Amino acid sequence: MKTLFIGYPKCTTCKKAYAALCDLGIEAEYRNIKEENPTKEEIQGWIDKGISIDKLFNTSGMLYRELNVKEKRETYTEEQLIELLASNGMLVKRPIVIQGDNIIIGNKVSEYENLQK
């Protein structure tokens, strides 16, 4: 089964997560989130599969703070928040590992172990 890893190559957490996948024998296509933002359709699809929009924000990122996204999250509609996330990959929490209907946000090696090799 195809596995997609969405991360940022300079991010230490992403490096560790990708290495953990490799150590588990899971081959994943690597997509640079800064060069190829998640689309509105992808983000909506993740939400439709049960991922909370709140979990998709990179709340510790510089851009999140610079754009004052915390305040925007209180007043924006879900559609506006999805557009905001799709506008810049650095606003999105990473890494994201997708395999079929499994979507794992963040470095969660224990969840990676449940993926198919």
Contacts in CASP RR format, 6 or more apart in sequence:
PFRMAT RR
TARGET T0000
AUTHOR 0000-0000-0000
METHOD contacts of the structure
MODEL  1
MKTLFIGYPKCTTCKKAYAALCDLGIEAEYRNIKEENPTKEEIQGWIDKG
ISIDKLFNTSGMLYRELNVKEKRETYTEEQLIELLASNGMLVKRPIVIQG
DNIIIGNKVSEYENLQK
1 99 0 8 1.000
1 100 0 8 1.000
1 116 0 8 1.000
2 29 0 8 1.000
2 99 0 8 1.000
2 100 0 8 1.000
3 21 0 8 1.000
3 26 0 8 1.000
3 27 0 8 1.000
3 28 0 8 1.000
3 29 0 8 1.000
3 97 0 8 1.000
3 98 0 8 1.000
3 99 0 8 1.000
3 115 0 8 1.000
4 28 0 8 1.000
4 29 0 8 1.000
4 31 0 8 1.000
4 96 0 8 1.000
4 97 0 8 1.000
4 98 0 8 1.000
4 99 0 8 1.000
5 17 0 8 1.000
5 18 0 8 1.000
5 21 0 8 1.000
5 28 0 8 1.000
5 29 0 8 1.000
5 30 0 8 1.000
5 31 0 8 1.000
5 95 0 8 1.000
5 96 0 8 1.000
5 97 0 8 1.000
6 31 0 8 1.000
6 33 0 8 1.000
6 38 0 8 1.000
6 92 0 8 1.000
6 94 0 8 1.000
6 95 0 8 1.000
6 96 0 8 1.000
6 97 0 8 1.000
6 98 0 8 1.000
7 14 0 8 1.000
7 18 0 8 1.000
7 30 0 8 1.000
7 31 0 8 1.000
7 32 0 8 1.000
7 33 0 8 1.000
7 94 0 8 1.000
7 95 0 8 1.000
7 96 0 8 1.000
8 14 0 8 1.000
8 32 0 8 1.000
8 33 0 8 1.000
8 34 0 8 1.000
8 90 0 8 1.000
8 94 0 8 1.000
9 15 0 8 1.000
9 30 0 8 1.000
9 32 0 8 1.000
11 94 0 8 1.000
11 95 0 8 1.000
13 94 0 8 1.000
13 95 0 8 1.000
13 106 0 8 1.000
13 107 0 8 1.000
14 94 0 8 1.000
14 95 0 8 1.000
14 107 0 8 1.000
16 107 0 8 1.000
17 95 0 8 1.000
17 97 0 8 1.000
17 106 0 8 1.000
17 107 0 8 1.000
17 109 0 8 1.000
17 112 0 8 1.000
18 28 0 8 1.000
18 30 0 8 1.000
18 95 0 8 1.000
20 107 0 8 1.000
20 109 0 8 1.000
20 112 0 8 1.000
21 28 0 8 1.000
21 97 0 8 1.000
21 112 0 8 1.000
21 115 0 8 1.000
24 109 0 8 1.000
24 112 0 8 1.000
24 113 0 8 1.000
24 115 0 8 1.000
24 117 0 8 1.000
25 117 0 8 1.000
26 99 0 8 1.000
26 112 0 8 1.000
26 115 0 8 1.000
26 116 0 8 1.000
26 117 0 8 1.000
28 97 0 8 1.000
33 89 0 8 1.000
33 90 0 8 1.000
33 92 0 8 1.000
33 94 0 8 1.000
33 96 0 8 1.000
34 89 0 8 1.000
34 90 0 8 1.000
37 86 0 8 1.000
37 87 0 8 1.000
37 88 0 8 1.000
37 89 0 8 1.000
37 92 0 8 1.000
38 46 0 8 1.000
38 85 0 8 1.000
38 86 0 8 1.000
38 89 0 8 1.000
38 92 0 8 1.000
38 96 0 8 1.000
39 86 0 8 1.000
40 82 0 8 1.000
40 83 0 8 1.000
40 86 0 8 1.000
42 86 0 8 1.000
43 53 0 8 1.000
43 56 0 8 1.000
43 82 0 8 1.000
43 85 0 8 1.000
43 86 0 8 1.000
44 82 0 8 1.000
46 56 0 8 1.000
46 103 0 8 1.000
47 53 0 8 1.000
47 56 0 8 1.000
47 78 0 8 1.000
47 82 0 8 1.000
49 101 0 8 1.000
49 103 0 8 1.000
51 103 0 8 1.000
51 105 0 8 1.000
53 78 0 8 1.000
53 81 0 8 1.000
53 82 0 8 1.000
53 85 0 8 1.000
54 73 0 8 1.000
55 93 0 8 1.000
55 105 0 8 1.000
56 85 0 8 1.000
56 92 0 8 1.000
56 93 0 8 1.000
56 105 0 8 1.000
57 64 0 8 1.000
57 69 0 8 1.000
57 73 0 8 1.000
57 85 0 8 1.000
57 91 0 8 1.000
57 92 0 8 1.000
57 93 0 8 1.000
58 64 0 8 1.000
58 90 0 8 1.000
58 91 0 8 1.000
58 92 0 8 1.000
58 93 0 8 1.000
58 94 0 8 1.000
59 70 0 8 1.000
59 93 0 8 1.000
61 90 0 8 1.000
62 90 0 8 1.000
63 88 0 8 1.000
63 90 0 8 1.000
63 91 0 8 1.000
64 70 0 8 1.000
64 91 0 8 1.000
67 91 0 8 1.000
69 84 0 8 1.000
69 91 0 8 1.000
72 80 0 8 1.000
72 81 0 8 1.000
72 84 0 8 1.000
73 81 0 8 1.000
76 84 0 8 1.000
84 91 0 8 1.000
85 91 0 8 1.000
85 92 0 8 1.000
93 105 0 8 1.000
93 106 0 8 1.000
94 106 0 8 1.000
95 106 0 8 1.000
95 107 0 8 1.000
96 103 0 8 1.000
96 104 0 8 1.000
96 105 0 8 1.000
96 106 0 8 1.000
97 103 0 8 1.000
97 104 0 8 1.000
97 106 0 8 1.000
97 112 0 8 1.000
97 115 0 8 1.000
98 104 0 8 1.000
99 115 0 8 1.000
99 116 0 8 1.000
102 111 0 8 1.000
102 114 0 8 1.000
102 115 0 8 1.000
104 111 0 8 1.000
104 112 0 8 1.000
END
